[in-house]
Amino acid sequence: MAPGMRNGMAGAETPSNKPHVPVLLRPLLDAVAPVSGNWLDGTFGAGGYTRGLLEAGADKVIGVDRDPLAFEMAADWAGGYGDRLVMQPGVFSRMDEYAQDLDGIVLDLGVSSMQLDLAERGFSFMKDGPLDMRMSQDGESAADLVNSAAEAQLADILFHFGEERASRRIAKAIVKARTEAPITTTLRLAEIIESCLPRPKPGQSHPATRSFQGLRIAVNAEYEELYQGLMAAERALKPGGQLAVVTFHSIEDRMVKRFFQSRAGKTGRANRYAPEIEREQPQFTLKTRKAVGPDEQELQENPRARSAKLRVAIRTKAPAGEIDARALGMPQLGGRAK
């Protein structure tokens, strides 16, 4: 669902209706091969992973998305798969309520290009539109947050969710600007952020990139969704089922990596020469011990894939459980932890 702002994008239909190949599709299908049985695509988007799984041999794929636009866009091709494709409105943190005993689950955490391409969705700082950013098109918008949150809260969001070092300076500028007039458009917010930062050098990202990322993550509760979604996947997979996750930035990858390590019983080493300590009854075994990135061919075809990382693990017979969000390195606001 989650990228531009996250240096990656999920599959999306272009205006010509030609399917855009989602990031890391080839290595993902290679990693989980042979594909069979029932799968769930927790970030349906434009259906790129779902189509790939169905064409690779999945008996059925349940496509989950909180954005109603995703299923509207799929209307012209979804019928061709008959009852092999089930489109399920909802969030992947509740996937275990939608299905059980799954053979596989795929999560692509990049923001869909279909969301970025529509100015009226308010995700892009490159196009003027209402400051929205809601993936579900419901609830509190980015404009609501920007115009009502305290300066300290805004600074925390930009720093912890967007990894923006100038978060305090930007938050102060936002609060000052909104006293003059409410901040309701993407370009006005981008201009406020740009005024706080040096002009970018050639090759550097837009100055508003990190701030827009942080606000989008806050509006959509993306880290909480990922945290809950990983545990839901553990509950929904049958023994031998595979969980494949594609991330686009360091915080997401850290959360997924630590989840897999913890659930695979790897508690780390006292030092690099000591052996890893294995716990009893791990819930997963690691299929990819290191993250898989794009190859040269994919980087040439889609430079936005440069930050994408794929991790895959296999469910064991051990009972599902829970894990503290702090153990995954999930950013916490206001000192609160779940």
MOQUIZI-V40478 format. One record per residue. N is the residue number from 1. RES is the residue in three letters. SS is DSSP state (alpha for helix, beta for strand, coil for the rest). PHI is phi in whole degrees, -180 to 180 (none if undefined). Layout:
n: {N;N}
res: {RES;RES}
ss: {SS;SS}
phi: {PHI;PHI}
//
This chain:
n: {1;2;3;4;5;6;7;8;9;10;11;12;13;14;15;16;17;18;19;20;21;22;23;24;25;26;27;28;29;30;31;32;33;34;35;36;37;38;39;40;41;42;43;44;45;46;47;48;49;50;51;52;53;54;55;56;57;58;59;60;61;62;63;64;65;66;67;68;69;70;71;72;73;74;75;76;77;78;79;80;81;82;83;84;85;86;87;88;89;90;91;92;93;94;95;96;97;98;99;100;101;102;103;104;105;106;107;108;109;110;111;112;113;114;115;116;117;118;119;120;121;122;123;124;125;126;127;128;129;130;131;132;133;134;135;136;137;138;139;140;141;142;143;144;145;146;147;148;149;150;151;152;153;154;155;156;157;158;159;160;161;162;163;164;165;166;167;168;169;170;171;172;173;174;175;176;177;178;179;180;181;182;183;184;185;186;187;188;189;190;191;192;193;194;195;196;197;198;199;200;201;202;203;204;205;206;207;208;209;210;211;212;213;214;215;216;217;218;219;220;221;222;223;224;225;226;227;228;229;230;231;232;233;234;235;236;237;238;239;240;241;242;243;244;245;246;247;248;249;250;251;252;253;254;255;256;257;258;259;260;261;262;263;264;265;266;267;268;269;270;271;272;273;274;275;276;277;278;279;280;281;282;283;284;285;286;287;288;289;290;291;292;293;294;295;296;297;298;299;300;301;302;303;304;305;306;307;308;309;310;311;312;313;314;315;316;317;318;319;320;321;322;323;324;325;326;327;328;329;330;331;332;333;334;335;336;337;338}
res: {MET;ALA;PRO;GLY;MET;ARG;ASN;GLY;MET;ALA;GLY;ALA;GLU;THR;PRO;SER;ASN;LYS;PRO;HIS;VAL;PRO;VAL;LEU;LEU;ARG;PRO;LEU;LEU;ASP;ALA;VAL;ALA;PRO;VAL;SER;GLY;ASN;TRP;LEU;ASP;GLY;THR;PHE;GLY;ALA;GLY;GLY;TYR;THR;ARG;GLY;LEU;LEU;GLU;ALA;GLY;ALA;ASP;LYS;VAL;ILE;GLY;VAL;ASP;ARG;ASP;PRO;LEU;ALA;PHE;GLU;MET;ALA;ALA;ASP;TRP;ALA;GLY;GLY;TYR;GLY;ASP;ARG;LEU;VAL;MET;GLN;PRO;GLY;VAL;PHE;SER;ARG;MET;ASP;GLU;TYR;ALA;GLN;ASP;LEU;ASP;GLY;ILE;VAL;LEU;ASP;LEU;GLY;VAL;SER;SER;MET;GLN;LEU;ASP;LEU;ALA;GLU;ARG;GLY;PHE;SER;PHE;MET;LYS;ASP;GLY;PRO;LEU;ASP;MET;ARG;MET;SER;GLN;ASP;GLY;GLU;SER;ALA;ALA;ASP;LEU;VAL;ASN;SER;ALA;ALA;GLU;ALA;GLN;LEU;ALA;ASP;ILE;LEU;PHE;HIS;PHE;GLY;GLU;GLU;ARG;ALA;SER;ARG;ARG;ILE;ALA;LYS;ALA;ILE;VAL;LYS;ALA;ARG;THR;GLU;ALA;PRO;ILE;THR;THR;THR;LEU;ARG;LEU;ALA;GLU;ILE;ILE;GLU;SER;CYS;LEU;PRO;ARG;PRO;LYS;PRO;GLY;GLN;SER;HIS;PRO;ALA;THR;ARG;SER;PHE;GLN;GLY;LEU;ARG;ILE;ALA;VAL;ASN;ALA;GLU;TYR;GLU;GLU;LEU;TYR;GLN;GLY;LEU;MET;ALA;ALA;GLU;ARG;ALA;LEU;LYS;PRO;GLY;GLY;GLN;LEU;ALA;VAL;VAL;THR;PHE;HIS;SER;ILE;GLU;ASP;ARG;MET;VAL;LYS;ARG;PHE;PHE;GLN;SER;ARG;ALA;GLY;LYS;THR;GLY;ARG;ALA;ASN;ARG;TYR;ALA;PRO;GLU;ILE;GLU;ARG;GLU;GLN;PRO;GLN;PHE;THR;LEU;LYS;THR;ARG;LYS;ALA;VAL;GLY;PRO;ASP;GLU;GLN;GLU;LEU;GLN;GLU;ASN;PRO;ARG;ALA;ARG;SER;ALA;LYS;LEU;ARG;VAL;ALA;ILE;ARG;THR;LYS;ALA;PRO;ALA;GLY;GLU;ILE;ASP;ALA;ARG;ALA;LEU;GLY;MET;PRO;GLN;LEU;GLY;GLY;ARG;ALA;LYS}
ss: {coil;coil;coil;coil;coil;coil;coil;coil;coil;beta;coil;coil;beta;coil;coil;coil;coil;coil;beta;coil;coil;coil;coil;coil;alpha;alpha;alpha;alpha;alpha;alpha;alpha;alpha;coil;coil;coil;coil;coil;beta;beta;beta;beta;coil;coil;coil;coil;coil;coil;alpha;alpha;alpha;alpha;alpha;alpha;alpha;alpha;alpha;coil;coil;coil;beta;beta;beta;beta;beta;beta;coil;coil;alpha;alpha;alpha;alpha;alpha;alpha;coil;alpha;alpha;alpha;alpha;alpha;alpha;alpha;alpha;alpha;alpha;beta;beta;beta;beta;beta;coil;coil;alpha;alpha;alpha;alpha;alpha;alpha;alpha;coil;coil;coil;beta;beta;beta;beta;beta;beta;beta;coil;coil;coil;beta;alpha;alpha;alpha;alpha;alpha;coil;alpha;alpha;alpha;coil;coil;coil;coil;coil;coil;coil;coil;beta;coil;coil;coil;coil;coil;coil;coil;coil;coil;coil;coil;alpha;alpha;alpha;alpha;alpha;alpha;alpha;coil;coil;alpha;alpha;alpha;alpha;alpha;alpha;alpha;alpha;alpha;alpha;alpha;coil;coil;coil;coil;coil;alpha;alpha;alpha;alpha;alpha;alpha;alpha;alpha;alpha;alpha;alpha;alpha;alpha;alpha;coil;coil;coil;coil;beta;alpha;alpha;alpha;alpha;alpha;alpha;alpha;alpha;alpha;coil;coil;coil;coil;coil;coil;coil;coil;coil;coil;coil;coil;coil;coil;alpha;alpha;alpha;alpha;alpha;alpha;alpha;alpha;alpha;alpha;alpha;coil;coil;alpha;alpha;alpha;alpha;alpha;alpha;alpha;alpha;alpha;alpha;alpha;alpha;alpha;alpha;alpha;beta;beta;beta;beta;beta;beta;beta;beta;beta;beta;beta;coil;coil;alpha;alpha;alpha;alpha;alpha;alpha;alpha;alpha;alpha;alpha;alpha;alpha;alpha;alpha;coil;coil;beta;coil;coil;coil;coil;coil;coil;coil;coil;coil;coil;coil;beta;coil;coil;coil;coil;coil;beta;beta;beta;coil;coil;coil;coil;coil;beta;coil;coil;coil;alpha;alpha;alpha;alpha;alpha;alpha;coil;alpha;alpha;alpha;alpha;alpha;coil;beta;beta;beta;beta;beta;beta;beta;coil;coil;coil;coil;coil;coil;coil;coil;coil;alpha;alpha;alpha;alpha;coil;coil;coil;coil;coil;coil;coil;coil;coil;coil}
phi: {none;-41;none;none;-71;-119;60;-173;-140;-74;-60;-152;-78;-80;-57;-82;71;-87;-65;-88;-69;-68;-62;60;-63;-61;-65;-66;-64;-65;-69;-100;-64;-79;-86;-159;78;-103;-122;-129;-101;-75;-133;-56;56;-94;85;-63;-70;-59;-62;-61;-67;-64;-74;-86;126;-63;-71;-152;-129;-98;-96;-110;-156;-90;-93;-58;-61;-58;-78;-63;-70;-86;-58;-81;-127;-62;-62;-66;-96;58;-82;-75;-117;-118;-97;-117;-64;151;-116;-73;-68;-113;-60;-71;-82;-89;-161;-136;55;-78;-84;-170;-136;-122;-129;-112;-86;-77;-73;-71;-65;-65;-77;-68;-72;-96;-58;-69;-82;74;-90;-100;-86;-94;-130;-78;-169;-63;-79;-111;73;-83;-66;-86;59;-147;88;-69;-93;-63;-63;-58;-66;-63;-92;-123;-71;-66;-58;-65;-66;-60;-62;-63;-63;-65;-77;-80;-94;-102;55;-93;-69;-92;-60;-67;-63;-68;-60;-63;-67;-64;-62;-65;-66;-74;-73;-83;-168;-55;-91;-121;-124;-66;-70;-66;-63;-61;-66;-63;-66;-59;-67;-95;-125;-64;-63;-67;-80;-55;92;-82;-73;-60;-57;-87;-55;-69;-66;-64;-60;-61;-66;-63;-64;-67;-60;-101;49;-67;-71;-64;-62;-66;-57;-68;-67;-64;-71;-64;-63;-60;-76;-88;-81;-88;-55;92;-70;-113;-116;-118;-128;-109;-114;-128;-149;-62;-67;-58;-63;-61;-63;-67;-60;-69;-62;-62;-63;-65;-75;-89;81;-94;-99;87;-125;-66;-150;-69;-93;-79;-71;-67;-93;-104;-91;-79;52;-68;-82;-140;-115;-81;-93;-119;-72;-121;-64;-99;-109;-71;-87;-62;-62;-68;-63;-71;-75;-150;-59;-68;-82;-59;-98;-73;-136;-112;-131;-134;-140;-114;-71;-99;-88;-63;-60;-69;-146;-127;-139;-69;-58;-65;-68;-92;74;-71;-58;-119;-100;64;74;-88;-136;-94}
//
